[in-house]
Amino acid sequence: MKIQVLLPAIGLVVAACGGGSDPVQPEAGHHAGGTMHAADDAQLSQLPDDGVTPVVEIRSAWIRPHPQGRDVTAAYFQAVLTDGHTDRLVSAEIDGASRVEMHGHTMDDQGMMRMRPVGPQDLDDTGPLVFAPAGLHLMVHGLAPVTEGDQVAGTLMFERAGAVSVIFAAQAFAPVTGNEN
């Protein structure tokens, strides 16, 4: 009987994240994504002010349609600096969601992929910050179900650039853009 209850829960996490997972506490050295705590802020050094206010462009933003009957899903995007040299993604919000967390995947000692909350993510002018299936992603909790074709508004909060608005297109697979870098 216990196995029957666990299987749907495992399927939900795999569908939302695009891979195996284990939604547990952050690894040592990582910060809880989404909501930052004062202790977490103290562990991060402030980014240097190089005199150029960063401009961040968000590309290929999408959110997976909800697995049937679930209130958790995953969202993805690419953040690119179009001006400036460095910034840091510190949190994310999605309209209507009760909680949004930044997550990543790591390999454990037994070779199993595990999903873990991660802290702020640095962005520099050497390439995009990529949130994609089986990698960094936003875990979106408590959002009313979205289906293919819906659009969901959100905000990504960067340390230096501030709030950057984004529209996530609900679709089952990553958009094919040809501009992945």
Salt bridges, closest charged atoms under 4 A:
ASP22 OD2 - ARG114 NH1 3.67
ASP22 OD2 - ARG116 NH1 3.80
GLU27 OE1 - HIS30 NE2 3.61
GLU27 OE2 - ARG116 NE 3.70
ASP40 OD1 - HIS31 ND1 3.49
ASP49 OD1 - ARG160 NH2 3.33
ASP50 OD1 - ARG160 NH2 3.35
GLU57 OE2 - ARG59 NE 2.62
GLU101 OE2 - ARG99 NE 2.80
GLU101 OE1 - HIS103 NE2 2.77
GLU101 OE1 - HIS141 NE2 3.69
ASP108 OD2 - ARG114 NE 2.85
ASP122 OD1 - ARG88 NE 2.63
ASP125 OD2 - HIS85 ND1 2.78
GLU159 OE1 - ARG88 NH1 2.82
